[in-house]
């Protein structure tokens, strides 16, 4: 059997609604086995993630994250994705790393927003002006067609570069947070940038950055005020600073994490009132890469 090479051209055959449906269906299968390996050199990271879902297949995704690459005009994140057959473990496909990462990351957050954000959400704040923020404009826009986006970034020129018909830049983060219905953080910050005291009732927080134990994007007050959700307890607890740091200091307990995506079918992963502040931590585990890569491969084969 030949090994498929699935490149960026597959994107033309994908939809955000199709992906979130695939993620929902994937969580109805037996619980994924996942394992992560993290290696560090200063601010540089090598992250290798593996997942196996009985009935879907196996995946290994290795990413290198070099924050200094941006200054040299190179991608900050690089890597490779290998997809294996559930039937016999043979290599089925090499799927474009950046394609899988873009759709997995944004699809993960979009699924959370579909369940947790108020249906009338319109004002969306993007904290960070990188590739993830651009992907979130596409993803959120597919579900909230009347959305208006505000972008804040430490380097204001990068935020201004994103401006367009539905996107404006701001340098006043506090005012933007206070006005937002949805706040999406996609930074590499080691210190909180969004303060809980700024949040209005009914806000949905979508936390994408803070993938290392030494990273935080929101402060303790945000966690105290919000109902906390994660995409996976297994890949966030003990691994990600946004969750583990407040757990270590007693600000948060594991019981305070209301649900993850394996609770979708039970109805626990849901907003309870229009006044509730919801917070979803996007940990992006390898099982989500597997679901996403499998969806991409299926759409490519059906083209």
Phi and psi in degrees as GROMACS dihedral restraints (atoms count N, CA, C in turn):
[ dihedral_restraints ]
;  ai    aj    ak    al  type     phi  dphi    fc
    3     4     5     6     1   -75.9    20    10
    4     5     6     7     1   150.7    20    10
    6     7     8     9     1   -89.3    20    10
    7     8     9    10     1   125.3    20    10
    9    10    11    12     1   -76.3    20    10
   10    11    12    13     1   139.2    20    10
   12    13    14    15     1  -109.7    20    10
   13    14    15    16     1   111.2    20    10
   15    16    17    18     1  -109.4    20    10
   16    17    18    19     1   111.8    20    10
   18    19    20    21     1  -104.3    20    10
   19    20    21    22     1  -169.2    20    10
   21    22    23    24     1   -59.0    20    10
   22    23    24    25     1   -22.6    20    10
   24    25    26    27     1   -63.3    20    10
   25    26    27    28     1   -17.3    20    10
   27    28    29    30     1   -67.8    20    10
   28    29    30    31     1   -19.5    20    10
   30    31    32    33     1   -59.3    20    10
   31    32    33    34     1   -31.0    20    10
   33    34    35    36     1   -62.4    20    10
   34    35    36    37     1   -15.8    20    10
   36    37    38    39     1  -105.4    20    10
   37    38    39    40     1     8.6    20    10
   39    40    41    42     1  -107.0    20    10
   40    41    42    43     1   156.8    20    10
   42    43    44    45     1  -139.8    20    10
   43    44    45    46     1   149.4    20    10
   45    46    47    48     1   -67.5    20    10
   46    47    48    49     1   -36.9    20    10
   48    49    50    51     1   -65.8    20    10
   49    50    51    52     1   -39.7    20    10
   51    52    53    54     1   -62.5    20    10
   52    53    54    55     1   -40.0    20    10
   54    55    56    57     1   -68.1    20    10
   55    56    57    58     1   -46.1    20    10
   57    58    59    60     1   -64.5    20    10
   58    59    60    61     1   -31.0    20    10
   60    61    62    63     1   -65.2    20    10
   61    62    63    64     1   -42.4    20    10
   63    64    65    66     1   -63.8    20    10
   64    65    66    67     1   -39.4    20    10
   66    67    68    69     1   -65.7    20    10
   67    68    69    70     1   -40.9    20    10
   69    70    71    72     1   -63.4    20    10
   70    71    72    73     1   -44.5    20    10
   72    73    74    75     1   -66.2    20    10
   73    74    75    76     1   -36.3    20    10
   75    76    77    78     1   -61.6    20    10
   76    77    78    79     1   -30.5    20    10
   78    79    80    81     1   -82.5    20    10
   79    80    81    82     1     0.2    20    10
   81    82    83    84     1   -91.1    20    10
   82    83    84    85     1   -12.0    20    10
   84    85    86    87     1   -78.8    20    10
   85    86    87    88     1   169.9    20    10
   87    88    89    90     1   -52.4    20    10
   88    89    90    91     1   145.7    20    10
   90    91    92    93     1   -55.4    20    10
   91    92    93    94     1   135.0    20    10
   93    94    95    96     1   -68.0    20    10
   94    95    96    97     1   145.3    20    10
   96    97    98    99     1   -93.1    20    10
   97    98    99   100     1   129.4    20    10
   99   100   101   102     1  -135.2    20    10
  100   101   102   103     1   151.3    20    10
  102   103   104   105     1  -149.8    20    10
  103   104   105   106     1   137.0    20    10
  105   106   107   108     1  -121.3    20    10
  106   107   108   109     1   144.5    20    10
  108   109   110   111     1  -124.2    20    10
  109   110   111   112     1   124.3    20    10
  111   112   113   114     1  -113.1    20    10
  112   113   114   115     1   132.8    20    10
  114   115   116   117     1  -127.0    20    10
  115   116   117   118     1   141.0    20    10
  117   118   119   120     1  -128.0    20    10
  118   119   120   121     1   146.5    20    10
  120   121   122   123     1  -141.6    20    10
  121   122   123   124     1    97.8    20    10
  123   124   125   126     1    61.2    20    10
  124   125   126   127     1  -125.3    20    10
  126   127   128   129     1   -86.5    20    10
  127   128   129   130     1    -5.7    20    10
  129   130   131   132     1   -85.3    20    10
  130   131   132   133     1   146.8    20    10
  132   133   134   135     1  -136.7    20    10
  133   134   135   136     1   138.8    20    10
  135   136   137   138     1  -113.8    20    10
  136   137   138   139     1   123.5    20    10
  138   139   140   141     1  -123.5    20    10
  139   140   141   142     1   118.6    20    10
  141   142   143   144     1  -116.3    20    10
  142   143   144   145     1   123.2    20    10
  144   145   146   147     1  -122.9    20    10
  145   146   147   148     1   137.4    20    10
  147   148   149   150     1  -127.1    20    10
  148   149   150   151     1   145.6    20    10
  150   151   152   153     1  -143.9    20    10
  151   152   153   154     1   148.3    20    10
  153   154   155   156     1  -137.5    20    10
  154   155   156   157     1   121.6    20    10
  156   157   158   159     1  -120.1    20    10
  157   158   159   160     1   116.5    20    10
  159   160   161   162     1   -60.9    20    10
  160   161   162   163     1   123.9    20    10
  162   163   164   165     1    99.2    20    10
  163   164   165   166     1   -10.0    20    10
  165   166   167   168     1  -122.2    20    10
  166   167   168   169     1   -45.7    20    10
  168   169   170   171     1   140.3    20    10
  169   170   171   172     1  -164.2    20    10
  171   172   173   174     1  -128.0    20    10
  172   173   174   175     1   153.8    20    10
  174   175   176   177     1  -145.7    20    10
  175   176   177   178     1   143.2    20    10
  177   178   179   180     1  -126.4    20    10
  178   179   180   181     1   127.3    20    10
  180   181   182   183     1  -127.2    20    10
  181   182   183   184     1   122.7    20    10
  183   184   185   186     1  -113.9    20    10
  184   185   186   187     1   128.3    20    10
  186   187   188   189     1  -123.1    20    10
  187   188   189   190     1   140.6    20    10
  189   190   191   192     1  -111.7    20    10
  190   191   192   193     1   130.2    20    10
  192   193   194   195     1  -120.1    20    10
  193   194   195   196     1   107.6    20    10
  195   196   197   198     1  -120.1    20    10
  196   197   198   199     1    92.9    20    10
  198   199   200   201     1   -56.0    20    10
  199   200   201   202     1   -27.1    20    10
  201   202   203   204     1   -75.1    20    10
  202   203   204   205     1   -10.1    20    10
  204   205   206   207     1   -63.0    20    10
  205   206   207   208     1   -31.0    20    10
  207   208   209   210     1   -58.4    20    10
  208   209   210   211     1   -37.8    20    10
  210   211   212   213     1   -65.2    20    10
  211   212   213   214     1   -22.8    20    10
  213   214   215   216     1   -98.7    20    10
  214   215   216   217     1     7.4    20    10
  216   217   218   219     1    75.0    20    10
  217   218   219   220     1    20.5    20    10
  219   220   221   222     1  -108.8    20    10
  220   221   222   223     1   154.4    20    10
  222   223   224   225     1   -60.0    20    10
  223   224   225   226     1   138.4    20    10
  225   226   227   228     1   -70.6    20    10
  226   227   228   229     1   -35.1    20    10
  228   229   230   231     1  -117.1    20    10
  229   230   231   232     1   131.4    20    10
  231   232   233   234     1  -138.0    20    10
  232   233   234   235     1   169.4    20    10
  234   235   236   237     1   162.8    20    10
  235   236   237   238     1  -163.3    20    10
  237   238   239   240     1  -147.7    20    10
  238   239   240   241     1   148.6    20    10
  240   241   242   243     1  -125.9    20    10
  241   242   243   244     1   127.0    20    10
  243   244   245   246     1  -120.8    20    10
  244   245   246   247     1   131.7    20    10
  246   247   248   249     1  -116.4    20    10
  247   248   249   250     1   129.2    20    10
  249   250   251   252     1  -117.3    20    10
  250   251   252   253     1   153.4    20    10
  252   253   254   255     1   -71.3    20    10
  253   254   255   256     1   133.6    20    10
  255   256   257   258     1   -69.8    20    10
  256   257   258   259     1   -25.8    20    10
  258   259   260   261     1   -72.1    20    10
  259   260   261   262     1   -48.9    20    10
  261   262   263   264     1  -136.6    20    10
  262   263   264   265     1     6.1    20    10
  264   265   266   267     1    75.5    20    10
  265   266   267   268     1     8.7    20    10
  267   268   269   270     1   -77.9    20    10
  268   269   270   271     1   153.4    20    10
  270   271   272   273     1   -69.5    20    10
  271   272   273   274     1   120.0    20    10
  273   274   275   276     1   -97.7    20    10
  274   275   276   277     1   -39.3    20    10
  276   277   278   279     1  -155.8    20    10
  277   278   279   280     1   146.9    20    10
  279   280   281   282     1  -105.5    20    10
  280   281   282   283     1   115.7    20    10
  282   283   284   285     1  -108.9    20    10
  283   284   285   286     1   134.9    20    10
  285   286   287   288     1   -49.2    20    10
  286   287   288   289     1   123.1    20    10
  288   289   290   291     1   -58.5    20    10
  289   290   291   292     1   -48.5    20    10
  291   292   293   294     1   -67.7    20    10
  292   293   294   295     1   -33.1    20    10
  294   295   296   297     1   -65.2    20    10
  295   296   297   298     1   -48.4    20    10
  297   298   299   300     1   -61.7    20    10
  298   299   300   301     1   -45.3    20    10
  300   301   302   303     1   -63.1    20    10
  301   302   303   304     1   -45.7    20    10
  303   304   305   306     1   -58.4    20    10
  304   305   306   307     1   -52.8    20    10
  306   307   308   309     1   -72.7    20    10
  307   308   309   310     1   -36.9    20    10
  309   310   311   312     1   -63.2    20    10
  310   311   312   313     1   -49.3    20    10
  312   313   314   315     1   -63.4    20    10
  313   314   315   316     1   -51.0    20    10
  315   316   317   318     1   -70.3    20    10
  316   317   318   319     1   -37.4    20    10
  318   319   320   321     1   -65.9    20    10
  319   320   321   322     1   -37.8    20    10
  321   322   323   324     1   -57.1    20    10
  322   323   324   325     1   -50.5    20    10
  324   325   326   327     1   -69.9    20    10
  325   326   327   328     1   -35.7    20    10
  327   328   329   330     1   -65.1    20    10
  328   329   330   331     1   -40.6    20    10
  330   331   332   333     1   -59.5    20    10
  331   332   333   334     1   -42.6    20    10
  333   334   335   336     1   -62.4    20    10
  334   335   336   337     1   -44.4    20    10
  336   337   338   339     1   -64.4    20    10
  337   338   339   340     1   -36.1    20    10
  339   340   341   342     1   -61.4    20    10
  340   341   342   343     1   -32.2    20    10
  342   343   344   345     1   -92.9    20    10
  343   344   345   346     1   -27.5    20    10
  345   346   347   348     1  -114.4    20    10
  346   347   348   349     1   -30.6    20    10
  348   349   350   351     1   -74.8    20    10
  349   350   351   352     1   149.6    20    10
  351   352   353   354     1   -62.5    20    10
  352   353   354   355     1   144.0    20    10
  354   355   356   357     1   -64.3    20    10
  355   356   357   358     1   -25.8    20    10
  357   358   359   360     1   -91.9    20    10
  358   359   360   361     1    14.3    20    10
  360   361   362   363     1   -58.9    20    10
  361   362   363   364     1   134.6    20    10
  363   364   365   366     1  -134.9    20    10
  364   365   366   367     1   -40.7    20    10
  366   367   368   369     1   -88.2    20    10
  367   368   369   370     1   112.1    20    10
  369   370   371   372     1  -116.5    20    10
  370   371   372   373     1   124.6    20    10
  372   373   374   375     1  -103.3    20    10
  373   374   375   376     1   127.4    20    10
  375   376   377   378     1  -105.6    20    10
  376   377   378   379     1   118.2    20    10
  378   379   380   381     1  -100.5    20    10
  379   380   381   382     1   104.8    20    10
  381   382   383   384     1   114.8    20    10
  382   383   384   385     1   142.9    20    10
  384   385   386   387     1  -126.8    20    10
  385   386   387   388     1    36.4    20    10
  387   388   389   390     1   -94.7    20    10
  388   389   390   391     1  -163.6    20    10
  390   391   392   393     1   -62.7    20    10
  391   392   393   394     1   -34.7    20    10
  393   394   395   396     1   -63.7    20    10
  394   395   396   397     1   -42.7    20    10
  396   397   398   399     1   -60.2    20    10
  397   398   399   400     1   -40.9    20    10
  399   400   401   402     1   -64.1    20    10
  400   401   402   403     1   -38.9    20    10
  402   403   404   405     1   -65.0    20    10
  403   404   405   406     1   -36.2    20    10
  405   406   407   408     1   -68.9    20    10
  406   407   408   409     1   -28.9    20    10
  408   409   410   411     1   -61.7    20    10
  409   410   411   412     1   -44.0    20    10
  411   412   413   414     1   -62.3    20    10
  412   413   414   415     1   -50.0    20    10
  414   415   416   417     1   -66.5    20    10
  415   416   417   418     1   -52.9    20    10
  417   418   419   420     1   -61.2    20    10
  418   419   420   421     1   -39.8    20    10
  420   421   422   423     1   -61.5    20    10
  421   422   423   424     1   -26.7    20    10
  423   424   425   426     1   -69.8    20    10
  424   425   426   427     1   -25.5    20    10
  426   427   428   429     1  -108.3    20    10
  427   428   429   430     1   -27.5    20    10
  429   430   431   432     1  -119.1    20    10
  430   431   432   433     1    78.0    20    10
  432   433   434   435     1   -63.4    20    10
  433   434   435   436     1   -20.6    20    10
  435   436   437   438     1   -96.9    20    10
  436   437   438   439     1    13.0    20    10
  438   439   440   441     1   -64.2    20    10
  439   440   441   442     1   144.4    20    10
  441   442   443   444     1  -119.2    20    10
  442   443   444   445     1   129.0    20    10
  444   445   446   447     1  -105.5    20    10
  445   446   447   448     1   136.4    20    10
  447   448   449   450     1  -118.6    20    10
  448   449   450   451     1   135.9    20    10
  450   451   452   453     1  -118.5    20    10
  451   452   453   454     1   130.0    20    10
  453   454   455   456     1  -121.6    20    10
  454   455   456   457     1   139.7    20    10
  456   457   458   459     1  -146.6    20    10
  457   458   459   460     1   148.8    20    10
  459   460   461   462     1   -56.6    20    10
  460   461   462   463     1   -40.1    20    10
  462   463   464   465     1   -93.9    20    10
  463   464   465   466     1   104.3    20    10
  465   466   467   468     1   -60.9    20    10
  466   467   468   469     1   -29.5    20    10
  468   469   470   471     1   -64.1    20    10
  469   470   471   472     1   -33.6    20    10
  471   472   473   474     1   -68.6    20    10
  472   473   474   475     1   -35.8    20    10
  474   475   476   477     1   -66.7    20    10
  475   476   477   478     1   -43.3    20    10
  477   478   479   480     1   -63.5    20    10
  478   479   480   481     1   -30.2    20    10
  480   481   482   483     1   -66.6    20    10
  481   482   483   484     1   -17.4    20    10
  483   484   485   486     1   -90.8    20    10
  484   485   486   487     1    -6.0    20    10
  486   487   488   489     1   -62.1    20    10
  487   488   489   490     1   143.8    20    10
  489   490   491   492     1  -165.6    20    10
  490   491   492   493     1  -164.9    20    10
  492   493   494   495     1   -55.7    20    10
  493   494   495   496     1   -37.0    20    10
  495   496   497   498     1  -112.2    20    10
  496   497   498   499     1     7.5    20    10
  498   499   500   501     1  -129.4    20    10
  499   500   501   502     1   129.0    20    10
  501   502   503   504     1  -129.7    20    10
  502   503   504   505     1   153.7    20    10
  504   505   506   507     1   -97.8    20    10
  505   506   507   508     1   154.8    20    10
  507   508   509   510     1  -141.7    20    10
  508   509   510   511     1   153.6    20    10
  510   511   512   513     1  -110.0    20    10
  511   512   513   514     1    -2.4    20    10
  513   514   515   516     1  -103.6    20    10
  514   515   516   517     1    87.8    20    10
  516   517   518   519     1   -64.4    20    10
  517   518   519   520     1   -44.2    20    10
  519   520   521   522     1   -58.7    20    10
  520   521   522   523     1   -47.2    20    10
  522   523   524   525     1   -63.1    20    10
  523   524   525   526     1   -38.0    20    10
  525   526   527   528     1   -67.5    20    10
  526   527   528   529     1   -40.5    20    10
  528   529   530   531     1   -62.8    20    10
  529   530   531   532     1   -45.0    20    10
  531   532   533   534     1   -62.5    20    10
  532   533   534   535     1   -27.6    20    10
  534   535   536   537     1   -92.4    20    10
  535   536   537   538     1   -12.3    20    10
  537   538   539   540     1   -81.2    20    10
  538   539   540   541     1   143.6    20    10
  540   541   542   543     1   -89.1    20    10
  541   542   543   544     1   -35.7    20    10
  543   544   545   546     1  -129.4    20    10
  544   545   546   547     1   133.6    20    10
  546   547   548   549     1  -121.3    20    10
  547   548   549   550     1   121.4    20    10
  549   550   551   552     1  -114.2    20    10
  550   551   552   553     1   118.2    20    10
  552   553   554   555     1  -103.5    20    10
  553   554   555   556     1   127.2    20    10
  555   556   557   558     1  -140.9    20    10
  556   557   558   559     1    70.3    20    10
  558   559   560   561     1  -123.8    20    10
  559   560   561   562     1   176.8    20    10
  561   562   563   564     1  -113.8    20    10
  562   563   564   565     1    32.3    20    10
  564   565   566   567     1   -71.2    20    10
  565   566   567   568     1   141.6    20    10
  567   568   569   570     1   -97.6    20    10
  568   569   570   571     1    -7.9    20    10
  570   571   572   573     1  -125.8    20    10
  571   572   573   574     1   144.5    20    10
  573   574   575   576     1   -56.3    20    10
  574   575   576   577     1   137.5    20    10
  576   577   578   579     1  -109.7    20    10
  577   578   579   580     1   -24.6    20    10
  579   580   581   582     1  -106.9    20    10
  580   581   582   583     1   128.9    20    10
  582   583   584   585     1  -100.5    20    10
  583   584   585   586     1   137.1    20    10
  585   586   587   588     1   -61.2    20    10
  586   587   588   589     1   -30.9    20    10
  588   589   590   591     1   -66.0    20    10
  589   590   591   592     1   -18.3    20    10
  591   592   593   594     1   -83.1    20    10
  592   593   594   595     1   -14.4    20    10
  594   595   596   597     1   -75.7    20    10
  595   596   597   598     1   135.3    20    10
  597   598   599   600     1   -91.8    20    10
  598   599   600   601     1   155.5    20    10
  600   601   602   603     1   -56.4    20    10
  601   602   603   604     1   140.8    20    10
  603   604   605   606     1    90.7    20    10
  604   605   606   607     1    -3.3    20    10
  606   607   608   609     1   -69.6    20    10
  607   608   609   610     1   145.3    20    10
  609   610   611   612     1  -111.5    20    10
  610   611   612   613     1   126.0    20    10
  612   613   614   615     1  -102.2    20    10
  613   614   615   616     1   128.8    20    10
  615   616   617   618     1  -118.9    20    10
  616   617   618   619     1   105.4    20    10
  618   619   620   621     1  -102.2    20    10
  619   620   621   622     1   112.2    20    10
  621   622   623   624     1  -104.9    20    10
  622   623   624   625     1   -37.6    20    10
  624   625   626   627     1   -72.9    20    10
  625   626   627   628     1  -153.8    20    10
  627   628   629   630     1    53.6    20    10
  628   629   630   631     1    57.8    20    10
  630   631   632   633     1   -91.1    20    10
  631   632   633   634     1    -7.8    20    10
  633   634   635   636     1  -107.7    20    10
  634   635   636   637     1   162.2    20    10
  636   637   638   639     1   -63.4    20    10
  637   638   639   640     1   -22.8    20    10
  639   640   641   642     1   -99.1    20    10
  640   641   642   643     1    20.8    20    10
  642   643   644   645     1  -118.1    20    10
  643   644   645   646     1   143.6    20    10
  645   646   647   648     1  -143.2    20    10
  646   647   648   649     1   144.7    20    10
  648   649   650   651     1  -117.7    20    10
  649   650   651   652     1   -26.5    20    10
  651   652   653   654     1  -125.2    20    10
  652   653   654   655     1   157.7    20    10
  654   655   656   657     1   -88.5    20    10
  655   656   657   658     1   177.6    20    10
  657   658   659   660     1   -62.2    20    10
  658   659   660   661     1   -35.0    20    10
  660   661   662   663     1   -62.7    20    10
  661   662   663   664     1   -35.6    20    10
  663   664   665   666     1   -61.6    20    10
  664   665   666   667     1   -42.0    20    10
  666   667   668   669     1   -68.0    20    10
  667   668   669   670     1   -36.2    20    10
  669   670   671   672     1   -66.2    20    10
  670   671   672   673     1   -37.7    20    10
  672   673   674   675     1   -82.1    20    10
  673   674   675   676     1   -22.2    20    10
  675   676   677   678     1   -98.8    20    10
  676   677   678   679     1   157.3    20    10
  678   679   680   681     1   -86.6    20    10
  679   680   681   682     1   124.1    20    10
  681   682   683   684     1   -98.0    20    10
  682   683   684   685     1   131.6    20    10
  684   685   686   687     1  -127.1    20    10
  685   686   687   688     1   154.4    20    10
  687   688   689   690     1  -133.9    20    10
  688   689   690   691     1   157.6    20    10
  690   691   692   693     1   -72.3    20    10
  691   692   693   694     1   -32.9    20    10
  693   694   695   696     1  -152.8    20    10
  694   695   696   697     1   124.3    20    10
  696   697   698   699     1   -61.2    20    10
  697   698   699   700     1   -38.3    20    10
  699   700   701   702     1   -66.1    20    10
  700   701   702   703     1   -32.2    20    10
  702   703   704   705     1  -101.8    20    10
  703   704   705   706     1     2.5    20    10
  705   706   707   708     1  -113.6    20    10
  706   707   708   709     1   -48.8    20    10
  708   709   710   711     1   -66.2    20    10
  709   710   711   712     1   127.7    20    10
  711   712   713   714     1    86.2    20    10
  712   713   714   715     1    -4.4    20    10
  714   715   716   717     1  -124.8    20    10
  715   716   717   718     1   -35.2    20    10
  717   718   719   720     1  -116.3    20    10
  718   719   720   721     1   128.0    20    10
  720   721   722   723     1   -57.7    20    10
  721   722   723   724     1   -35.8    20    10
  723   724   725   726     1   -58.2    20    10
  724   725   726   727     1   -29.1    20    10
  726   727   728   729     1  -103.6    20    10
  727   728   729   730     1   -46.9    20    10
  729   730   731   732     1   -72.6    20    10
  730   731   732   733     1   -37.1    20    10
  732   733   734   735     1   -58.7    20    10
  733   734   735   736     1   -51.6    20    10
  735   736   737   738     1   -67.3    20    10
  736   737   738   739     1   -27.4    20    10
  738   739   740   741     1   -65.0    20    10
  739   740   741   742     1   -44.4    20    10
  741   742   743   744     1   -62.5    20    10
  742   743   744   745     1   -31.4    20    10
  744   745   746   747     1   -99.0    20    10
  745   746   747   748     1     5.2    20    10
  747   748   749   750     1    78.8    20    10
  748   749   750   751     1     9.8    20    10
  750   751   752   753     1   -73.7    20    10
  751   752   753   754     1   -31.4    20    10
  753   754   755   756     1  -133.5    20    10
  754   755   756   757     1   146.1    20    10
  756   757   758   759     1  -116.9    20    10
  757   758   759   760     1   159.9    20    10
  759   760   761   762     1   -60.2    20    10
  760   761   762   763     1   -30.0    20    10
  762   763   764   765     1   -67.9    20    10
  763   764   765   766     1   -21.4    20    10
  765   766   767   768     1   -74.5    20    10
  766   767   768   769     1   -15.3    20    10
  768   769   770   771     1   -81.6    20    10
  769   770   771   772     1   107.8    20    10
  771   772   773   774     1   -69.5    20    10
  772   773   774   775     1   -39.3    20    10
  774   775   776   777     1  -165.3    20    10
  775   776   777   778     1   160.2    20    10
  777   778   779   780     1  -126.1    20    10
  778   779   780   781     1  -175.3    20    10
  780   781   782   783     1   -66.5    20    10
  781   782   783   784     1   -17.8    20    10
  783   784   785   786     1   -74.9    20    10
  784   785   786   787     1    -3.8    20    10
  786   787   788   789     1  -100.7    20    10
  787   788   789   790     1     6.4    20    10
  789   790   791   792     1   -57.5    20    10
  790   791   792   793     1   -46.9    20    10
  792   793   794   795     1   -64.0    20    10
  793   794   795   796     1   -30.0    20    10
  795   796   797   798     1   -79.3    20    10
  796   797   798   799     1   -14.9    20    10
  798   799   800   801     1    89.5    20    10
  799   800   801   802     1     0.2    20    10
  801   802   803   804     1   -70.2    20    10
  802   803   804   805     1   -29.7    20    10
  804   805   806   807     1   -84.7    20    10
  805   806   807   808     1    80.2    20    10
  807   808   809   810     1  -162.5    20    10
  808   809   810   811     1   152.6    20    10
  810   811   812   813     1   -72.1    20    10
  811   812   813   814     1   143.0    20    10
  813   814   815   816     1  -104.0    20    10
  814   815   816   817     1   -20.4    20    10
  816   817   818   819     1  -158.3    20    10
  817   818   819   820     1   162.9    20    10
  819   820   821   822     1   -70.0    20    10
  820   821   822   823     1   -19.6    20    10
  822   823   824   825     1   -89.8    20    10
  823   824   825   826     1   -16.8    20    10
  825   826   827   828     1   -64.9    20    10
  826   827   828   829     1   136.4    20    10
  828   829   830   831     1   -91.7    20    10
  829   830   831   832     1   123.8    20    10
  831   832   833   834     1  -111.4    20    10
  832   833   834   835     1   144.7    20    10
  834   835   836   837     1  -133.0    20    10
  835   836   837   838     1   121.4    20    10
  837   838   839   840     1  -116.8    20    10
  838   839   840   841     1   121.8    20    10
  840   841   842   843     1   -92.6    20    10
  841   842   843   844     1   119.2    20    10
  843   844   845   846     1   -88.5    20    10
  844   845   846   847     1   102.3    20    10
  846   847   848   849     1   -92.8    20    10
  847   848   849   850     1   -21.0    20    10
  849   850   851   852     1    61.6    20    10
  850   851   852   853     1    48.1    20    10
  852   853   854   855     1   -65.4    20    10
  853   854   855   856     1   165.4    20    10
  855   856   857   858     1   -63.7    20    10
  856   857   858   859     1   -26.1    20    10
  858   859   860   861     1   -64.1    20    10
  859   860   861   862     1   -31.9    20    10
  861   862   863   864     1   -73.2    20    10
  862   863   864   865     1   -35.9    20    10
  864   865   866   867     1   -61.2    20    10
  865   866   867   868     1   -41.3    20    10
  867   868   869   870     1   -63.8    20    10
  868   869   870   871     1   -46.4    20    10
  870   871   872   873     1   -61.7    20    10
  871   872   873   874     1   -41.2    20    10
  873   874   875   876     1   -69.2    20    10
  874   875   876   877     1   -47.4    20    10
  876   877   878   879     1   -62.6    20    10
  877   878   879   880     1   -37.3    20    10
  879   880   881   882     1   -66.0    20    10
  880   881   882   883     1   -39.8    20    10
  882   883   884   885     1   -63.5    20    10
  883   884   885   886     1   -45.9    20    10
  885   886   887   888     1   -59.8    20    10
  886   887   888   889     1   -46.1    20    10
  888   889   890   891     1   -62.1    20    10
  889   890   891   892     1   -41.0    20    10
  891   892   893   894     1   -64.2    20    10
  892   893   894   895     1   -42.8    20    10
  894   895   896   897     1   -67.6    20    10
  895   896   897   898     1   -35.7    20    10
  897   898   899   900     1   -65.5    20    10
  898   899   900   901     1   -40.5    20    10
  900   901   902   903     1   -69.5    20    10
  901   902   903   904     1   -28.0    20    10
  903   904   905   906     1   -90.1    20    10
  904   905   906   907     1     0.8    20    10
